[in-house]
Amino acid sequence: MINILKIFQGLKPPQSTKSNIYVAHPIYKNSPHRIAKNVNGNPCLLIAVKDSITSYSKNLRLYNLSIVHDLECSVESEGEISKERFTMIEYIGSSELNELFLKTCELIINSLGKTPTRRDINSVTEKFITLFKSFQHIPGKTIQGLWAELFLIDQAPDPNKIVSSWHAIPEERYDFSSNNIRLEVKSNSQRQRSHYFSFEQLTPPQNTNLYIVSIFCEKLAGGVSIKELVESISKKIKAEPKLLEKVHLISHSLLGSNVQSASEVKFDYKLALDSMCFFDYRDVPRVDDIPKNVSEIKFKSSLENLSPIEKHIIWNNI
């Protein structure tokens, strides 16, 4: 993988004070799309466009992003200056998130292709807006909860398949859904196999098999962070650009306002590995005989005395 942060840091800001002057570098070899630095030193993504899309897409400035379509730019690249038209996405926020912005550029462009359509470009800008909007909102998942889900992906014999089944939004009832299999990941920081459930959560659709994944997640200074888990997973699925993009976008959007602090929190990987167990949802102690007009019931159940299912049985069926 290229070191896109290092490439960006090596770009010297343009000498001209004009706003449409950029020093740029192709994101990938022979790619028409560029990572660039403007006169303010901000990171920019320049997406090559064939046809004008001004009449179809609005220029925007929100969530620390500036998006301008059909922009004629003077681009200095490897000592040569050319004039081209691009859709420009500029990050104008705190420099602490420069690396995250650049990584997003790298992954999205990798799955975009060299000749994006107007619809493709609109999809890209929407992804950026959705991601950076999430950083200003309450996290969709605790750091511990997200770490446990990423740990499961990292442990999967076929990470491509389990990433494909990972939920796209936190509101989905189950963390992983594949054919007739559902996986719900539960974590505990006290080395107790005791977790919270909702009645609805333990009532899966007919003809589906629901398994509860129980993991001990204990903070450890020398442990593994979410960033490191994402990097490990990315190496395993590097041949699948769409899946790489999915892991990046979901994991960071779920962090929300915790995105900057998440890399500082680390968990004991060995403890998680030794403690991970799968259970059949039907064995989980629960509340039964719920009155018809009662809903959203939540309770805490201990799985300590339950017999776990062999891991290979689960992996072979996903």
C-alpha positions in Angstrom: 0.0 0.0 0.0 1.2 3.5 -0.7 1.9 5.9 2.2 -0.5 8.6 1.2 0.3 10.8 4.2 4.0 10.7 3.4 3.2 11.7 -0.2 1.0 14.6 1.0 3.6 15.8 3.5 6.2 15.8 0.7 4.2 18.3 -1.4 5.3 21.9 -1.1 2.4 24.5 -1.2 2.1 26.3 -4.5 4.0 29.6 -4.7 1.0 31.4 -6.2 -1.7 32.9 -3.9 -4.5 32.1 -6.4 -7.1 29.7 -5.0 -7.2 27.3 -8.0 -3.5 26.5 -8.0 -2.5 23.1 -6.6 0.6 21.0 -6.2 -0.5 17.4 -6.8 0.6 13.8 -7.1 -1.4 10.9 -8.6 -2.9 8.7 -6.0 -2.0 5.6 -8.0 0.3 5.1 -10.9 -1.4 6.2 -14.2 -4.4 7.5 -12.2 -6.0 10.7 -13.5 -7.1 11.5 -9.9 -4.7 13.5 -7.7 -4.0 14.1 -4.0 -3.1 17.8 -3.8 -2.1 20.6 -1.5 -3.4 24.1 -2.0 -2.0 27.5 -1.0 -3.4 27.1 2.5 -1.6 23.8 2.9 -4.9 21.9 3.1 -5.3 18.3 1.7 -7.5 18.1 -1.4 -8.8 15.3 -3.6 -8.9 16.2 -7.3 -11.3 13.8 -9.1 -10.8 13.9 -12.9 -14.0 14.6 -14.8 -14.8 14.2 -18.5 -17.9 16.3 -18.7 -19.2 19.3 -16.9 -21.5 18.4 -13.9 -22.1 21.9 -12.7 -25.8 21.8 -13.6 -26.4 18.6 -11.7 -24.4 19.0 -8.5 -24.2 21.8 -6.0 -21.0 23.1 -4.6 -21.0 22.6 -0.8 -19.1 23.8 2.3 -20.1 21.8 5.4 -18.7 19.4 8.0 -15.1 20.8 7.4 -15.4 19.9 3.8 -15.4 22.2 0.7 -16.7 20.5 -2.4 -16.5 22.3 -5.8 -17.5 20.7 -9.1 -16.2 21.4 -12.6 -13.3 23.4 -11.2 -10.6 24.5 -13.7 -7.3 24.0 -11.9 -3.7 24.7 -12.6 -1.9 21.6 -11.4 1.8 21.3 -10.8 2.9 17.7 -10.9 6.5 16.4 -11.2 7.7 19.8 -12.4 5.0 20.2 -15.1 2.0 22.5 -15.0 -1.3 21.7 -16.7 -4.8 23.0 -16.7 -7.5 20.4 -16.1 -11.1 20.2 -14.7 -11.8 18.3 -11.5 -14.3 17.8 -8.8 -12.4 19.2 -5.8 -12.9 17.9 -2.2 -10.9 19.9 0.3 -10.6 19.2 4.0 -10.6 22.4 5.9 -10.7 21.2 9.5 -8.2 20.3 12.2 -4.9 18.9 10.9 -5.3 16.0 13.4 -7.7 14.4 10.9 -5.6 15.0 7.8 -4.4 11.4 7.7 -8.0 10.1 8.0 -9.1 12.4 5.1 -6.2 11.2 3.0 -6.8 7.5 3.7 -10.4 8.0 2.8 -9.3 9.6 -0.5 -7.0 6.6 -1.2 -9.6 3.9 -0.6 -12.5 5.6 -2.3 -10.5 6.4 -5.4 -9.3 2.8 -5.5 -12.8 1.6 -5.9 -13.9 4.5 -8.2 -12.0 3.8 -11.3 -10.4 6.0 -13.9 -13.5 7.2 -15.7 -16.2 8.0 -13.1 -19.7 8.9 -14.2 -21.6 11.9 -12.8 -23.5 9.4 -10.5 -20.1 8.0 -9.3 -18.8 11.4 -8.3 -22.0 12.3 -6.5 -21.7 9.0 -4.6 -18.2 9.8 -3.6 -19.1 13.3 -2.3 -22.0 11.7 -0.4 -19.6 9.2 1.3 -17.3 12.0 2.4 -20.2 14.1 3.7 -21.7 11.2 5.6 -18.4 10.2 7.2 -17.3 13.7 8.3 -20.8 14.5 9.5 -20.6 11.6 11.8 -17.5 13.0 13.6 -19.7 15.8 15.0 -22.3 13.4 16.4 -22.7 10.9 19.3 -20.9 7.7 18.5 -23.0 4.9 17.0 -20.9 2.4 18.9 -18.7 2.4 22.0 -15.0 2.0 21.3 -15.1 -1.3 23.1 -18.1 -2.6 21.1 -16.5 -1.6 17.8 -13.2 -3.1 18.8 -15.0 -6.5 19.5 -16.6 -6.5 16.1 -13.3 -5.7 14.3 -11.6 -8.4 16.4 -14.1 -11.0 15.2 -13.5 -9.9 11.6 -9.7 -10.1 12.1 -10.1 -13.7 13.5 -12.4 -14.9 10.7 -10.9 -17.6 8.4 -12.6 -15.8 5.4 -12.5 -12.1 6.3 -13.9 -11.2 2.8 -17.1 -13.1 3.6 -17.6 -11.7 7.1 -16.9 -8.1 6.0 -19.5 -8.5 3.3 -22.0 -9.6 6.0 -21.1 -6.7 8.4 -23.9 -4.2 9.2 -23.9 -1.0 7.1 -25.6 1.0 9.8 -25.7 0.7 13.6 -29.5 0.5 13.6 -29.4 -2.9 12.1 -30.5 -5.5 14.6 -27.6 -7.9 14.2 -23.9 -7.1 13.7 -23.4 -9.7 10.9 -26.0 -11.2 8.6 -25.2 -13.8 5.9 -27.9 -16.0 4.3 -29.6 -17.7 7.2 -26.8 -16.9 9.8 -26.9 -14.0 12.2 -24.1 -13.1 14.6 -24.4 -10.7 17.5 -21.2 -9.6 19.2 -21.2 -8.9 23.0 -18.2 -7.7 25.0 -17.5 -7.4 28.7 -14.6 -5.6 30.3 -14.9 -7.4 33.7 -14.1 -10.9 32.5 -17.7 -11.9 33.2 -19.7 -13.7 30.5 -22.7 -11.5 31.3 -24.3 -9.3 28.6 -27.3 -7.1 27.9 -30.0 -8.2 25.4 -33.3 -7.0 24.1 -36.2 -9.4 23.7 -36.4 -8.5 20.0 -32.7 -9.2 19.6 -33.2 -12.8 20.8 -36.2 -13.3 18.4 -34.6 -13.7 15.0 -36.6 -14.3 11.8 -37.9 -17.8 11.1 -35.4 -20.3 9.5 -32.4 -18.3 10.7 -29.6 -19.4 13.0 -28.6 -16.7 15.5 -25.3 -17.0 17.5 -24.1 -14.8 20.3 -20.3 -14.1 20.2 -19.0 -13.4 23.7 -15.6 -11.6 24.1 -13.7 -10.3 27.1 -12.3 -6.8 26.2 -9.9 -5.5 28.8 -7.9 -2.3 28.3 -4.2 -2.8 28.1 -1.5 -0.1 27.5 0.5 -2.5 25.3 -2.6 -3.9 23.5 -4.1 -3.4 20.1 -6.1 -0.3 19.0 -9.0 0.0 16.6 -6.6 1.6 14.1 -4.3 -1.4 14.3 -7.2 -3.9 13.8 -8.3 -2.0 10.8 -4.8 -2.1 9.3 -4.6 -5.9 10.0 -8.0 -6.5 8.3 -7.0 -4.3 5.4 -4.0 -6.4 4.6 -6.2 -9.5 4.5 -8.8 -8.0 2.1 -6.5 -5.8 0.1 -7.6 -7.4 -3.2 -11.2 -6.2 -2.6 -11.4 -2.4 -3.0 -15.1 -2.2 -2.1 -14.5 -4.2 1.1 -11.5 -2.1 2.1 -13.7 1.0 1.6 -16.5 -0.5 3.7 -14.3 -1.4 6.7 -12.8 2.1 6.6 -16.1 4.0 6.3 -18.1 2.0 8.8 -15.5 1.7 11.5 -14.7 5.4 11.5 -18.3 6.6 11.1 -19.4 4.5 14.1 -16.8 6.2 16.2 -18.4 9.5 15.7 -17.0 12.2 18.0 -14.6 9.5 19.5 -12.7 9.3 16.2 -9.6 11.2 17.4 -9.3 9.4 20.8 -10.0 5.9 19.6 -6.4 5.2 18.5 -5.3 5.9 22.1 -7.5 3.1 23.6 -6.0 -0.4 23.3 -7.3 -3.8 24.4 -5.8 -7.1 25.3 -5.8 -9.1 22.1 -4.7 -12.4 23.7 -7.4 -12.2 26.3 -10.0 -11.6 23.6 -8.7 -14.5 21.6 -8.7 -16.9 24.6 -12.1 -15.8 25.8 -14.1 -15.6 22.5 -17.0 -18.1 22.5 -20.1 -18.7 20.4 -23.5 -19.6 21.9 -26.8 -20.6 20.4 -29.3 -17.8 21.1 -31.9 -20.4 22.3 -29.7 -21.2 25.3 -29.5 -17.6 26.5 -31.6 -17.0 29.7 -34.4 -14.6 28.8 -37.8 -13.2 29.8 -40.7 -15.1 28.3 -44.5 -14.7 28.1 -44.3 -11.0 27.2 -47.7 -9.3 27.1 -48.8 -8.4 23.6 -48.7 -4.6 24.1 -45.3 -4.6 25.9 -42.1 -4.0 23.8 -38.5 -2.8 24.0 -37.7 -5.1 26.9 -34.0 -5.3 27.9 -32.3 -7.5 30.4 -28.9 -8.8 31.4 -28.2 -12.5 31.1 -25.3 -14.6 32.3 -23.8 -17.2 29.8 -21.4 -18.6 32.3 -23.0 -22.0 32.6 -23.8 -22.5 28.9 -22.0 -24.9 26.6 -20.3 -23.0 23.7 -20.4 -24.1 20.1 -17.2 -25.1 18.3 -15.9 -22.1 16.4 -15.3 -24.1 13.2 -19.0 -25.0 13.0 -19.9 -21.3 12.9 -17.2 -20.3 10.4 -18.1 -23.1 8.0 -21.7 -21.9 7.8 -21.1 -18.2 7.2 
